[in-house]
Amino acid sequence: MAPRLSALILAAGLSSRMGELKALLPLNGRTMLGQGVALFSAFGVDDIVVVTGHRAGEIGAAATEAGARLAHNPDHAAGMYGSIRTGAAALAGRCDGFFLLPVDMPLVRCGTVRLLAASFAGQPALACCPVFAGRRGHPPLIHADLIASILAQEHPEGGMRGLLAQIEAVRPDQVREVPVADAHIHLDLDTPEAYRDGCARFASRGIPTMAECMTILEHLHPMPGKGLAHGRAVAGVAAAIAEAMNRHGGRTLDVELCRVGGWLHDIAKGQPRHEAEGECWLRKLGFERAAAIVGVHKDLPWRPGMEPGEREIVFLADKLVRGSRLVAIEARFAEKLSLFRHEPEAVRAIERRWQQAEQLAAALEAAMGQPLAGVATTADGVGRDGIGADGIGAGGTCGG
């Protein structure tokens, strides 16, 4: 049986640092509170408790409308731990564990919730804490067995963090760290400046930062050294092409999306239909825009006349790199044809992709106003031996 999970959202504070009621500030079509409720609802958590305090009527109405139930903390000015106790009492006997999230941390990704739940289901602990860049953050997943201890202590030193430290000192195996690719576990939108930054970040939540990308590749879906070297080279070429198109054609292509798309395109290499599997992995982590690029890096729905964008750039960058070194498109596909020459269906697919790659290369060169070879040779992470004056890979070998 899957554990019964609930969520506890703390929205009782005075919002003194923000200067206005932060729980009800707009964020991408919802309020901060609404985004927090939606995070857990999307994962399938149907018991979400919002703890109210300051301006309880307004927050309670918004929470009820979003699908949560309420628990009121009349002594909310005494601090956050009292609100945790209020919420824990409302959850007692109704769940096996609960997520704990302050209302001003609404940018946490669904992938973080998913990873915590998977860790808890695999081997329950008293607390599963998300970790990014070596630091714990929110929301921890708290075992229901801990509710009695929460209710028994009115003012533990250090609040909830202090209570977990007490447990960890005696039973270190019961406070588990769970690596996540989510810098937002540390991001409090509790000041006007942080709120403005959070609104800007929300628009790019579907793209991992490079630090998040490295967490994926090192901890969540590790790749062998050769795969990492190839991804780094493809990332460098893709970013260089995007930058050249922006400079020459006045485009506003997302260079970082091209870069992380290149890094992650082969994340599921070795799996059946690795492009679809890689897309699935990234969608589960909450990186939809990067997932959409990974899913088409093998078979691209592009034809001449369509304006090339980030997915086309990553697709072609992958074709220009063998191992970690640049290679001519002709050499890349000729090698494939030789390998599968006795399989007519495979040959037809390779020839179709070859033609598409040549057409796309011409479209990108027109958009950049210069040859691909000149741009690709400036990219970071690419081996440069075997690059001749006549173009990418001319006159040399394609190592790796």
N, C-alpha and C positions, 0 to 999 in steps of 0.2 A: 504494500500500500504506500502510495506517495504521501509524504507528510502534509498535514494541513497547515498552510501558511497564512498568516495575517500580516497586516502592515499598520504601523503606528506613526502618524504624522503629527509633529509638534508645532502647533500654531497659536500658542497662548501668549507669546511675548508682546512687549510694548512697542517693538520696532523703533526704538529710540535712535539708533544709529542711522536708520534710513530716513527718518523724518516723516514718513507716512506709512500706512498699513501695508507692509510688504507682501503679506499673504495674498492680497487682492490686486497687486500690481499686474498689468497685462504682460503676457509672455507668449508670443507666437499663437495668438488666437484664443488662448486660455489665460487664466491667472496663474501665478506661481503655485498656489494651492491646487488648482485644477491640473497642472502639469504633474505634480506629485501624485495625485490620485490616479491620473491616467497611466503613469509609469507602472504602477502595481496592477491596475485593472488589465492592462495589455498583456501582462504575464499570466493572468488568470487568478489573481488574488481577489476574492470577492468579499472579504471581510476587512475593511479599511476603516480604522478609527482615527478621527481627527480630534486632538485635544485643544479645546478652546479656553480662553481666559480673557485677555483684553479685547474689548469690542466683540464679545462672544456672539451677539445676535447676527452681525454682518458675516463673520467668518462661518458661523454655524449654518447660515442659509446657503452660502456658497458651497460648503462641504456637502450638505445634504443634496443640493442640486447635482453635484459631481458624482454622487453615488456612495458617499461615505456615511458612517454613523458617528455620533458625537460622544465625547466625554468631557465634562467641564471641570476645570481646575480653578476653584475660587481663590486659591492662594498663589496664583501664577507669578506674582511679583517676587516671590521668595526664591525663584530660580527654576532652571530647566528640570532638575531631578524630580521635583514635585509633580511636574507634568508627565514625566515618564511613569511615576507611580500611579497617577490617575489613569493613564492609558493602559498600563499593565493590569490594573484591577478590572478594567472593562474587557480585557482579553482572557482573563483567567478561566480555564476550563473549555475554551473555545478553539484552541489551536495547539499545534505541536511546536510552533516557533513563530516569531514575528520579526519583520524588518522594522528598523527604527530610523526615521528620517526627519530632520528639522525641515520646516517648510521653506526655508531660504536656500535649500540645496536641490532645486528642481531640474538640474541639467544632468543628473546621474543617468547613465544609459541603461537600456533594457538588458544589454549583455552582462552588466554587472549583477543585476538581480538574478539573471539566469545562472551565472557561475556560482553565486552564493548558494542558490537553491540546490544546484547539482552537488556541491560539496556537502551541504547539510544532509541531503538525501542519501549520499553514498556512505557517510559515516557521521552521524549527528555529534555535534559538540555543543557545549554551553554557549559558545559564541563563535560565529564565523565572520571574520573582519576582512573587508576588501582592502587590498594593498596595491598602491601604485607608486613607483619611484621610491620604494623603500619606506613609505609612510602609510599608516592606516587611515581610513576615512569612513564616510557614511555611504550606504546604510549598513551597520552590522546586522546580522541575522541572529537573533537571540532565542535560545531554547526556552520552551515554556517552563521547564523545570527551574528556571532562574526567576520566575515571577515571584515565588514565595520569598526569595532573598531580597528582591527589589522592594517588595511591600514591607518587609521586616525592618528595613533601615530607612529612617526618615531623612537623614542628612549624612550619608557616608562621605568621608573625606575624598575630594576629587570627583564627586558625583558618580555618574555611570562609568566613566573611565576608571575611577578609583576602585569601584566594585569589581570591574573586570580584572584590574591589576591584582586585587586580593585573590581572586580565583586562580589567576595565572601563576601566582607565586606558589600556590599549593598544588595545583593540577595544571601544569603547562600544556598538556595535550588537549585540554578542554577549551582553550582559546586559540582558534586556528586562523592563520592568515591565508587568504585566498588571493592570488595575483589576478589583477584585472587590468584591462587596457582602457583606463578611464581616468583622465586627469580631473574630471568633474567631481570625483568623490571628495576632493579637497576644497571645492569652490563654494564659498558662502556668498550669496547675493544679499549682503546685509548693510551695504552703503550705496548711495546713489552712483558712485563710480563703479562699484562691483556689479550693480544692476545693469548699467549701460554695457559693461563688458560682457555680462551674461547674455543679454539680448543679442549682441553681435555673435557670440559663440554659438548660440542656439542654431543659427542659420548654417553653421558648418559642422554640426554634430555628426553628420553622416560621413565625415572624412577624418580618419585618425591623424593626429599629429605625428611627427617622426618619432617622438618618444613613445607614444602609444603603439606605433607601428613596430618598434623594436621590442616592446613587451609582447606583442602578438607572436613575433618570430622567435623570441628567446624562451618564452614561458608557456604560451597557450597553444601554439601550433609550431613547434620548433622545426627548423629546416637544416639540412646538412650544409657544410661549408660551401660546396659547389653551388647549391641553390641560392645561398645568400649572396655569393659573388655575382651570379647571373642577375639576381634581382637588383642588386646595387647598380650594375652596369645599365640595365634597362631603365632604371629610375633616372640615372644621369642623362641618358639620351633623350628620354621622354621630356624631362624638365628643360633641357636645352632647346628642343624643338618648340615647345610651348613658349618659351621666352622669346625665341626668334620670331614666331608668328605674332606675338603681342607687339614686338618692336616694329616689325615691318608693316603689318596689316592693321594695326590699331585694334586688335582683338583684346578681349579681356578673359582669356583662358585661365583657368585655375592651375597655376604651375605646381602647387603643392599636391593637388589631386593627381596630376600626372606623375609626380614623383612617388607618392605612396602607392599609386596604382601599379607602377613599375616594380616597386619593392615587393608587393604582395601578389602579383599576378599568378605566380606558380606556387602559392601557399599550400595547395593540396596536391602537388605533383606526386605521382605514384598511386593516387586514388583513381578508380574508374571515373571517366568524364571529369577530370580534375578541375576543369574550369567551372563547371556547375557546382561541384562540391565546395570549391573555394568561395564561390559566391554565397552559398548557403552558410558557411562558417562565418563569413563577415556580416551577413544580415543578422545572424543570431547575436553577434556582438554589438549590433546597433550601427554598423558602418554601411548604410545603404548605398551611398554614392560610390564608395570604393568597390563595393560588391558588384554594382552594375558594370563596372569596367572589367573586373576580373572574370565575370561570367561570359564576356564576349571576346576575350583576348585570343581565342583560337579560331572561332568562326564569327566574323564581324558582319552585322546587317548594314553594310554600306555599299553604295554604288556611285559611279561617277555622276557628278552634278549635285551630290549632297555635300553640305558644308562640313568639313572635318572638325571634330572637337576633341575633347580629352580622351575619349575611348579609342578614337582612331589613332591618336598619337601614341598611346601605350601599345596598341596592336602592332603598329609598324615598328616602334622601338624594339619590341620583342623579336621581330623578324630581322633586325639589323644587328643583333647580338647573338653570338654563339658562345656558350660558356660565359666568359667575361670579356670577350674580344669582339671588335667590330667585324662584320662580314658583309659582303655584297649580297643583295637580295637574290641575284642569279645563283651565286654559289650556295646559298642557304637552301633554296628549293631544289637545285640540281642534286644536292646530296640526298634530300628526302626522296626524290624520284628514283635515284639509284637504289636506295634502301628498300623501297616498296615496289620495284619494277615488275614483280610477278603478281601483283594484286591490282587488277584493273580498276576496281572501285576506289581503292586508295589513290591510285595514280590520277584518276579524274578529280578527286578532291584536292590533291596537291596542286594540280595544274590550275584549278579554279582559284585557289588561295594565292597562287603565284601571280596570276593575272590581276587579281584584286590588289595585291601588295604593290605591284608595279604602277597601277592606276592611282592608288592612294599616295604613293611616293611622289608622283607627278603633281598631284593636287597640293600636297604639303610644300613641295618646292616652290610652286607658284605662290602659295600663301606666305612663304618666308622670303621670297625674292632671292634665293640663293640655293646652291646644291645641298642636299642632305649631308654629303660627305664632310663639307666644311663645318656644318653645325655639329654633327655627331662626334667629330674628333675633338671638340672642346668640352665634351661631357665629363663629369666626374665619375670615377669608378670604372672606367673603360680601359682595357688593355689596348695599347696603341701599336704594338708590333704587327707587321703585316698590312699597314695602311700605306697605300701608294698614292702617287700624285693623280692617278686617273680615277680615284674614287675609293669608297669604303672597301677594304679588304683586297684591293687590287695588288696583284703581284706577290702576295704573301699567303701564309697559312692561317687558318682559323682555329686557334688553340682552344683549350678548355673543354 
